[in-house]
Amino acid sequence: MANSLSRPEQPAHDFKRVAILFSGGPAPAANAVISTAAVSFLRAGIEVVGVLNGYSNLMQFGPDRPMEEDRDYMLLNHKALSRSRAKQGIMIGTARANPGKAISHPDHLQDKERCKAFQTTYDALCSLGVDALISIGGDDTLKTANKFKLFQDTLPEGSKKLPVVHLPKTIDNDYNGIDFTFGFFTAVDFLATEIRTLLYDGEASKAYFLCEAMGRSAGWLAYGAAIAGEASLVISVEDITGDYVEKEWEEGGKTKKTMNVPKVVDRIVKTMLAREAEGKEFGVIVLAEGLAEMLPESYLEGVARDDHGHIAITDIQLGRTFSKWVAKAYEEKTGRSRKVTGIQLGYESRCTKPLAYDVILGSQLGVGAYRALVEKKLNGVMVSAKGQFELQYVDFTELVDQANLVTVVRHIEPGCDYQKLARFLETYVND
C-alpha cells in the first residue's frame, strides 16, 4: 500500500491527447479548473489541446479552414500553465456558440442536417487527434455535452468515439448534482462588497439603490450577495408566489409565471417604510435578473434572444426600470420623494481574483476530469465535489431529461433554511 506522500497511481490507458474547452460566461477560478486538469493529463504523458473560444472555432472547421494552432487551439504545456491556477480570466477564452442548437429532441439526432454542426465539431476534434473532450460550462453547455455524446452514439460502427466529461461552471450556482459551483463564493464576495459600499452612499444621501444581480433561473447569487452584503431585501424568481403572481400556466411540461408588478413594487416600498420607522432612510434592495423573464409579455416586446432562446436581460435594465416604479409608488404613498437608483451588478464579478475556496474547488474538478477518464474509464459524466471536496461522477442521464434533452434548474427550495436566512437578516415587514 502506498504511503500518504506517494504520487498518484498511474493507471494504464490509451489516451494520447485530450481537448479542453470552456463555453459560456466567465467565472472566477476558471483557470484553476483548466490548469489542474491539463497538468494531471500532462503528468500522465497525455498531450493537452486547449480549444480556443468555446465551440466557435470548431464549428468553422472544413476543407478550406483546417484547425490552426494559436488561432483555433493552443497546446497546453507546463510552461503555459506556470502559476496559472489563481490567475484571473480564461486562458483559452470562451464563447456562446452552440453546435446543438438545432437539436431539441432525441429524434433530431437522426437528422443529418440538424446534426451538421456536431459533425463539423466532431471532425474538427478528430483532425486534432484528440481521444477525449473535457467541456467546462454552465447548464446549456452540459446540454451540449450530453447531445454530443448522444450524437457520437449514432455514428457508424467502427467510428472513433471521443468520451465526454463535463465540469460544471456557473456563478449562478443553479446546477443539479453539485452543492456549489466554482466561482460562486468569489462572485458573492465581490457583489457583497459593492452592496456594502452602496449602503454607505445611500446612508450619506438618504437614498436607495436597486441592484440587479445575476441569476437568470434561480436566486442563489442574489441571495448570497444580499446576505453577505447586508441588503435590506432580496427578491428572486423563487419569491414570485401567491399574490406576487399575475398569471400562471403550463407550457411544455413546465409551470410558467408572470409577476404581479404592482404587488412586488408595493412590497419594496413597504420595506422602505419599515426602515424609516427604524430611523433608516436608506438601503439596498437586490433583485435577481431572472425576474425580467417573469415580466408580463408587454414588457418583453422586441427584446432580442440568444442561441439558447433566452431573452437579452441586459436590454431590459431591470434595476433601472424597477427604480422608477418604486420611486413613483413611494411618492404616491407618502407624498414625499425619495431618490432610488437602479444599478446592474454582476459582469465585474466574473473575472475577479478567485477566493481560495473556489481555487480549491475548481482544482478538484479539474483533477476530477483526469480521474474520470483515466482512472474510472467513464464517458458521459459530470464531475462533482461533495462534502470535503470528495469527488463524485454524475451520469448525464441523471442531469438531463433524455426524453427532451433539457436540464432541470436547481432553485432555492421554498421555505428552506437558505431562504429563511435572508428573511431573518433583512428588514422585517408585517406583510
C-alpha positions in Angstrom: 0.0 0.0 0.0 1.3 3.4 -0.9 2.2 5.8 1.9 0.4 9.2 2.3 3.1 11.1 0.4 3.2 8.8 -2.6 2.5 10.2 -6.1 -0.9 9.3 -7.5 -1.2 6.0 -9.2 -0.6 5.9 -13.0 -3.3 3.5 -14.3 -2.9 2.0 -17.8 -4.7 4.0 -20.5 -4.8 4.5 -24.3 -5.1 8.3 -24.3 -2.5 10.2 -26.3 -4.2 13.6 -26.5 -7.3 15.2 -25.0 -9.1 18.5 -25.6 -10.3 21.0 -23.1 -12.8 23.8 -24.0 -14.6 26.4 -22.0 -18.1 27.7 -23.0 -20.5 30.4 -21.8 -19.9 33.2 -19.4 -16.7 33.6 -17.4 -16.4 32.6 -13.8 -13.6 33.1 -11.2 -11.3 30.1 -10.8 -11.8 29.1 -14.5 -8.0 28.9 -14.9 -7.7 26.7 -11.8 -10.0 24.1 -13.5 -8.2 24.3 -16.8 -4.7 24.2 -15.5 -5.2 21.4 -13.0 -6.9 19.3 -15.5 -4.2 19.9 -18.0 -1.3 19.3 -15.5 -2.9 16.0 -14.5 -3.0 14.7 -18.0 0.5 16.0 -18.9 2.0 14.2 -15.9 0.5 11.0 -17.2 2.2 11.5 -20.6 -1.0 12.8 -22.3 -0.9 15.9 -24.5 -3.5 18.6 -23.9 -5.1 20.8 -26.5 -6.8 23.9 -25.3 -9.6 24.7 -27.7 -9.8 28.5 -28.1 -13.1 30.3 -27.7 -15.5 27.5 -26.9 -17.1 25.7 -29.8 -16.9 28.7 -32.2 -13.7 27.7 -34.0 -14.6 24.0 -34.1 -17.8 24.9 -35.9 -16.0 26.7 -38.6 -13.8 23.7 -39.5 -13.7 22.5 -43.1 -11.5 21.6 -46.0 -10.9 25.3 -46.6 -10.4 26.1 -42.9 -8.3 23.5 -41.1 -7.7 23.9 -37.4 -4.7 26.2 -36.9 -2.6 26.4 -33.8 -2.7 29.7 -31.9 -5.8 30.7 -33.8 -8.2 27.8 -33.1 -6.3 26.0 -30.4 -3.2 26.1 -28.2 -1.1 23.3 -26.8 -1.2 23.4 -23.0 2.3 22.6 -21.7 3.9 23.1 -18.4 5.4 26.4 -19.4 2.0 27.8 -20.5 0.5 26.6 -17.2 3.1 28.0 -14.9 1.5 29.8 -11.9 -1.9 29.9 -13.7 -4.1 28.3 -11.0 -5.2 31.5 -9.3 -4.8 33.7 -12.4 -7.8 35.9 -13.5 -9.6 35.4 -16.8 -9.8 32.3 -19.0 -6.6 31.3 -20.6 -8.3 29.5 -23.5 -11.1 32.1 -23.9 -14.8 31.4 -24.2 -17.9 31.9 -26.5 -21.6 31.0 -26.5 -21.5 29.2 -29.9 -23.8 26.1 -29.6 -23.4 23.2 -32.1 -26.5 21.6 -30.5 -28.9 24.5 -31.2 -30.9 22.6 -33.8 -31.4 19.5 -31.7 -34.2 19.7 -29.2 -35.5 16.1 -29.3 -33.7 12.7 -29.5 -35.2 12.0 -32.9 -33.3 15.1 -34.2 -30.1 13.1 -33.7 -31.1 11.0 -36.8 -31.4 14.1 -38.9 -28.1 14.8 -40.7 -28.9 18.4 -41.4 -29.7 19.2 -37.7 -26.5 17.4 -36.7 -24.4 19.2 -39.2 -22.7 21.4 -36.6 -22.0 18.4 -34.4 -20.5 16.5 -37.4 -18.2 19.5 -38.1 -17.3 19.7 -34.4 -16.5 16.0 -34.3 -14.4 16.2 -37.5 -12.5 19.2 -36.1 -11.6 17.4 -32.9 -10.6 14.2 -34.8 -8.4 16.4 -37.0 -6.6 17.4 -33.9 -6.0 13.8 -33.0 -7.7 14.0 -29.6 -9.1 11.0 -27.8 -11.5 12.7 -25.4 -13.3 16.0 -24.7 -13.5 17.9 -21.4 -16.1 20.6 -21.6 -16.4 23.3 -18.9 -19.5 25.4 -18.8 -23.0 26.1 -17.5 -26.3 24.4 -17.8 -26.5 25.0 -21.6 -23.0 23.6 -22.1 -24.0 20.5 -20.1 -26.9 20.0 -22.5 -24.5 20.4 -25.5 -22.1 17.8 -23.9 -24.9 15.4 -23.5 -26.1 15.9 -27.1 -22.5 15.5 -28.4 -22.2 12.2 -26.6 -25.5 11.0 -28.0 -24.6 12.2 -31.5 -21.5 10.0 -31.3 -23.7 7.0 -30.4 -25.3 7.4 -33.8 -22.0 7.2 -35.8 -21.4 4.2 -38.0 -19.9 1.1 -36.3 -16.1 1.4 -36.1 -16.1 5.2 -35.9 -13.8 6.8 -33.4 -15.6 7.7 -30.2 -14.5 10.6 -28.0 -15.5 10.2 -24.4 -17.1 13.4 -23.0 -16.6 14.6 -19.4 -18.2 17.8 -18.3 -17.2 20.2 -15.5 -20.0 22.4 -14.0 -19.5 26.2 -14.2 -21.8 29.0 -13.2 -21.6 31.8 -10.7 -25.4 31.4 -10.5 -24.9 28.1 -8.6 -28.1 26.6 -10.0 -26.7 23.3 -11.0 -28.1 19.9 -10.0 -25.6 17.3 -9.0 -23.2 19.6 -7.1 -23.6 21.7 -3.9 -21.6 24.7 -5.1 -20.1 25.6 -8.4 -16.7 27.2 -8.7 -16.6 30.9 -8.7 -19.9 31.3 -6.8 -18.4 32.4 -3.5 -15.9 34.7 -5.2 -18.8 36.4 -7.1 -20.9 36.6 -3.9 -18.0 38.2 -2.0 -17.3 40.7 -4.8 -21.0 41.7 -5.1 -21.4 41.9 -1.3 -18.5 44.3 -1.1 -20.2 46.5 -3.7 -23.5 46.4 -1.8 -21.9 47.4 1.4 -20.2 50.3 -0.4 -23.6 51.4 -1.8 -25.0 51.3 1.8 -22.6 54.0 2.8 -23.5 56.0 -0.2 -27.2 55.6 0.5 -26.8 56.5 4.1 -24.9 59.7 3.2 -27.6 60.9 0.8 -30.7 59.3 2.3 -31.2 57.3 -0.9 -31.9 53.7 -2.1 -30.2 51.5 -4.6 -32.0 48.8 -6.5 -29.3 46.3 -7.5 -29.9 43.8 -10.3 -27.8 40.7 -9.6 -27.0 37.9 -12.0 -29.2 34.8 -11.6 -31.4 34.1 -14.7 -33.1 31.0 -13.4 -32.5 30.9 -9.6 -31.7 33.2 -6.8 -28.6 31.7 -5.3 -26.3 34.6 -6.2 -28.7 37.3 -5.4 -29.5 35.8 -2.0 -25.8 35.2 -1.3 -24.8 38.8 -2.2 -27.7 40.2 -0.2 -26.9 38.2 2.9 -23.2 38.9 2.9 -23.7 42.5 1.8 -26.4 43.3 4.4 -29.0 44.3 1.9 -32.4 45.4 3.1 -34.4 43.0 0.9 -33.7 40.4 -1.8 -36.3 39.2 -4.3 -35.7 36.3 -6.7 -37.8 34.2 -9.1 -38.5 31.7 -6.3 -40.3 34.5 -4.4 -42.9 35.1 -7.1 -45.7 33.1 -5.5 -49.1 33.8 -4.2 -50.2 37.4 -4.5 -47.0 38.2 -6.4 -48.1 36.1 -9.4 -50.2 37.8 -12.1 -50.7 34.7 -14.3 -49.6 31.1 -14.1 -49.9 28.4 -16.8 -48.4 25.1 -18.0 -46.2 25.1 -21.1 -44.1 22.3 -22.4 -44.5 20.4 -19.1 -43.2 23.4 -17.1 -45.0 25.9 -14.9 -44.7 29.4 -16.3 -45.5 32.6 -14.4 -45.6 36.3 -14.8 -45.2 38.6 -11.8 -47.8 41.0 -10.4 -45.5 44.0 -10.8 -47.6 46.5 -8.7 -47.5 43.9 -5.8 -43.8 43.4 -6.0 -43.2 47.2 -6.1 -45.5 47.7 -3.2 -43.5 45.1 -1.2 -40.3 47.1 -1.8 -42.0 50.3 -0.7 -43.2 48.6 2.5 -39.5 47.7 3.2 -38.5 51.3 2.8 -41.3 52.5 5.1 -40.4 49.8 7.7 -36.8 51.1 7.6 -37.9 54.7 8.1 -39.8 53.5 11.2 -36.4 52.3 12.5 -34.8 55.6 11.7 -33.1 54.4 8.5 -33.8 56.5 5.4 -31.6 54.5 3.1 -31.0 50.9 1.9 -30.1 48.5 -0.9 -32.6 46.2 -2.5 -31.3 43.2 -4.5 -33.3 41.8 -7.4 -32.3 38.7 -9.3 -32.0 39.3 -13.1 -34.3 36.3 -13.8 -37.2 38.4 -12.7 -37.0 40.1 -16.1 -38.3 36.9 -17.7 -41.3 37.0 -15.4 -42.4 40.4 -16.6 -45.7 40.4 -18.4 -45.3 39.9 -22.2 -46.0 43.6 -22.9 -42.6 44.4 -21.3 -40.7 41.9 -23.5 -41.7 43.0 -27.0 -38.8 43.5 -29.3 -36.2 42.1 -26.8 -33.5 40.0 -28.5 -32.9 36.3 -27.7 -29.7 34.3 -27.8 -28.8 30.9 -29.3 -30.5 29.1 -26.4 -33.7 31.1 -26.7 -33.0 33.3 -23.6 -34.0 37.0 -23.7 -31.3 39.6 -23.6 -31.8 40.6 -20.0 -29.4 43.5 -20.3 -31.8 45.1 -22.7 -34.5 45.3 -20.1 -32.3 47.0 -17.4 -34.4 45.6 -14.6 -32.9 47.6 -11.8 -33.4 50.9 -13.5 -36.9 50.1 -14.6 -37.9 49.0 -11.1 -36.3 52.0 -9.5 -38.6 54.3 -11.5 -41.7 52.3 -10.5 -40.6 52.2 -6.8 -39.8 55.9 -6.6 -43.2 56.7 -8.1 -45.1 54.3 -5.8 -43.2 55.7 -2.8 -44.2 59.2 -3.6 -47.8 58.3 -4.2 -48.0 56.5 -0.8 -46.1 59.1 1.3 -46.3 62.4 -0.6 -42.5 62.6 -0.4 -39.9 62.0 -2.9 -37.0 59.5 -2.4 -34.0 59.0 -4.7 -34.0 55.4 -5.9 -31.2 54.4 -8.3 -31.1 51.3 -10.4 -27.7 49.5 -10.8 -26.7 46.3 -12.6 -24.2 44.2 -10.7 -22.5 41.0 -11.9 -20.3 41.3 -15.0 -17.5 42.8 -13.0 -17.5 39.8 -10.7 -17.0 37.1 -13.4 -13.2 37.6 -13.8 -12.3 38.9 -10.4 -9.4 37.3 -8.5 -10.8 34.0 -7.1 -11.0 33.2 -3.4 -9.1 30.2 -2.1 -12.3 28.2 -1.7 -13.0 28.5 -5.4 -9.4 27.7 -6.4 -9.6 24.5 -4.3 -13.0 23.5 -5.7 -12.0 24.3 -9.3 -8.8 22.4 -8.9 -10.6 19.3 -7.6 -13.0 19.4 -10.5 -10.0 19.8 -12.9 -8.2 16.8 -11.4 -11.6 15.0 -11.5 -11.7 15.3 -15.2 -8.5 13.3 -15.5 -9.6 10.8 -12.9 -13.0 10.3 -14.6 -11.3 9.5 -17.9 -8.1 7.8 -17.0 -8.8 6.1 -13.6 -12.5 5.4 -13.9 -12.8 5.0 -17.7 -16.0 7.0 -17.8 -17.9 8.7 -20.6 -20.9 11.0 -20.4 -20.5 12.1 -16.8 -20.3 15.4 -14.9 -17.6 15.7 -12.3 -18.9 16.9 -8.9 -17.5 17.5 -5.4 -19.4 16.9 -2.2 -18.7 17.4 1.5 -15.0 18.0 2.0 -14.2 18.1 -1.8 -14.9 14.4 -2.3 -15.2 13.6 -6.0 -18.4 12.2 -7.5 -19.2 11.4 -11.1 -22.8 12.0 -12.1 -24.1 10.4 -15.3 -25.6 12.7 -17.8 -28.8 10.7 -17.7 -29.3 11.9 -14.1 -28.9 15.5 -15.0 -30.6 15.7 -18.5 -34.1 14.5 -19.3 -33.3 12.1 -22.1 -36.8 12.4 -23.5 -36.5 16.2 -24.3 -32.7 16.8 -23.7 -33.4 19.5 -21.2 -31.7 20.0 -17.9 -33.5 20.9 -14.7 -32.5 24.1 -12.8 -31.8 23.8 -9.1 -33.9 26.5 -7.5 -33.8 27.7 -3.9 -36.4 25.5 -2.3 -39.4 27.5 -0.8 -39.0 27.6 3.0 -35.5 26.2 3.0 -33.0 27.4 5.6 -31.0 29.4 3.0 -34.1 31.4 2.0 -35.1 31.8 5.7 -31.7 33.1 6.4 -32.3 36.1 4.2 -35.7 36.7 5.8 -34.2 36.7 9.3 -31.5 39.2 8.4 -33.3 41.7 6.2 -35.7 44.4 7.4 -38.9 42.9 8.8 -42.2 43.8 7.2 -45.6 42.8 8.6 -46.9 41.6 5.3 
